[in-house]
Amino acid sequence: MNAFASGDDALATPPRRHWAASALRFLLIYLFAVAFLAALGWCIWVYTQIEHYAYVDQAAPADVICVFGAAEYGGRPSPVLRARLDHALVLFEHKIAPVIVTLGGSAPGDAYSEGQVGEAYLMANGVPEEAIIAETQSRNTEEQALRIVAIARTNGYQRVVIVSDPTHLFRVREICAREGLQVLTSPRQQTSPVGSSSEWQQVWHEIVAYTLWRTHLH
C-alpha cells in the first residue's frame, strides 16, 4: 500500500528538471520582454529628438555657418548638396555669420571633393573666397562633425550654425555639442513629402547611426 502511494506521489509530482526548464523559459521570456521594451523606448526617444530638430530652425547670429557635404557629380553639387548650400546662402545673406564652412571629402576615383564643390558653388553665387573655409578630407558624418570642432578651435569659433538635411541634424548636433561647441541647427528645405518612405528610411538610418555612435559600436 505504501509502495503504491509513494508511486502515485511520484507520478503526481513533476520532475525537478521540468520545473527548472519552466523557470528558465519564463526567465528568458521575461528578459526578452524587458530588452524589447527598453529598445522600443530608446528608439521612440531618439525618434522624438530627430523630429524636434528636423522641424525647428534655430538659426541666430553665430560665428560660422557649417554646411555638411553630400554627393557631387563631376564638380557640380547634387540636388541635396545644392539645397544645403542654397540654405546656407540665405543665412549668409541675412548676416547670420560672416564665414561658411563647406564640408566633405571625395569618393575614391572622384576628381572633386564635396567641400571644394561647395566652395565653388558659393563663390559663383557671390560669397567672397575669404568668407569660405573648405574642408576636403572627411569621409562621413562623424568625421565632418569632428572637423567642425577642429576648425572652430583653430579659429576661435564658439557658436556654430549647422546646415544639413532635417533628419540629420540631431546626430550632428549631439556630436558637436559633446565637444563643447554651442550648436544651432538650421534644416535645409525638405524635398521629399513628410511621412514618405524616403523620409522614414532616413529616420531609421539616423536612429541606428546615433545608437551606434552613443554605444561606440560604429
Secondary structure, DSSP 4 states (H G I P E B T S, - for coil): -HHHHHHHHHHHSPPHHHHHHHHHHHHHHHHHHHHHHHHHHHHHHHHHHHHHHHS-----S-SEEEE----EETTEE-HHHHHHHHHHHHHHHTTS-S-EEE-----TT-SS-HHHHHHHHHHHTT--GGGEEE-----SHHHHHHHHHHHHHHHT--EEEEEE-GGGHHHHHHHHHHTT-EEEEEEPPP-SPTT-HHHHHHHHHHHHHHHHHHTT--
